[in-house]
């Protein structure tokens, strides 16, 4: 479920996303300690949107690596 007031995370840089993630997580901890369940729920929705954007970017990076190195995909080298 997406929060309707989430900013457009696709326009942010990776550094901005990480900074926003860190700030939101600390605010979420404060809100949960204060006992405000509704605020915690709303913040979790925004945090979920943020994590989805980060995961989407990570999947794109992985797909690009797999295209550049065909053997990169599903193999783990355990011969060492």
C-alpha positions as CSV (number, residue, x, y, z in Angstrom):
1,X,0.0,0.0,0.0
2,X,1.3,3.4,-1.0
3,X,1.0,6.5,1.0
4,X,-0.8,9.2,-1.0
5,X,1.4,12.0,0.3
6,X,4.7,10.3,-0.3
7,X,7.1,12.5,-2.2
8,X,8.3,11.3,-5.7
9,X,11.3,9.2,-4.6
10,X,12.3,8.5,-8.2
11,X,13.6,12.1,-8.6
12,X,15.9,11.8,-5.6
13,X,19.6,10.8,-5.8
14,X,20.8,7.6,-4.0
15,X,22.4,9.8,-1.3
16,X,19.2,11.7,-0.8
17,X,17.2,8.4,-0.5
18,X,19.7,7.1,2.1
19,X,19.5,10.3,4.1
20,X,15.7,10.3,4.0
21,X,15.6,6.6,5.1
22,X,17.9,7.3,8.1
23,X,15.9,10.3,9.1
24,X,12.5,8.6,8.7
25,X,13.7,5.5,10.7
26,X,14.8,7.7,13.6
27,X,11.5,9.6,13.5
28,X,9.6,6.3,13.4
29,X,11.4,5.1,16.5
30,X,10.5,8.3,18.3
31,X,6.9,8.1,17.2
32,X,6.6,4.4,18.3
33,X,8.0,5.3,21.8
34,X,5.4,8.1,22.1
35,X,2.6,5.5,21.6
36,X,1.0,7.3,18.6
37,X,-0.1,4.3,16.6
38,X,-1.8,6.2,13.8
39,X,1.4,8.3,13.2
40,X,3.5,5.1,13.3
41,X,1.2,3.5,10.6
42,X,1.4,6.5,8.3
43,X,5.2,6.7,8.7
44,X,5.5,3.0,7.9
45,X,3.6,3.5,4.7
46,X,6.0,6.2,3.6
47,X,9.0,4.1,4.7
48,X,7.6,1.2,2.6
49,X,7.4,3.5,-0.4
50,X,11.0,4.5,0.2
51,X,12.2,0.9,0.5
52,X,10.4,-0.1,-2.7
53,X,12.2,2.7,-4.6
54,X,15.6,1.6,-3.1
55,X,14.9,-2.1,-4.0
56,X,13.8,-1.1,-7.5
57,X,17.1,0.7,-8.0
58,X,19.1,-2.2,-6.6
59,X,17.3,-4.6,-9.0
60,X,18.2,-2.4,-11.9
61,X,21.8,-2.3,-10.9
62,X,21.8,-6.1,-10.6
63,X,20.2,-6.5,-14.0
64,X,22.8,-4.2,-15.6
65,X,25.6,-6.2,-14.0
66,X,24.1,-9.5,-15.3
67,X,24.0,-8.0,-18.8
68,X,27.6,-7.0,-18.6
69,X,28.8,-10.3,-17.2
70,X,26.7,-13.2,-18.3
71,X,28.2,-15.5,-15.6
72,X,27.3,-13.1,-12.8
73,X,23.7,-14.2,-12.4
74,X,22.8,-17.2,-10.4
75,X,26.3,-18.7,-9.8
76,X,28.3,-18.8,-6.6
77,X,32.0,-19.8,-6.9
78,X,32.9,-22.0,-4.0
79,X,36.1,-23.4,-5.4
80,X,38.4,-21.0,-3.4
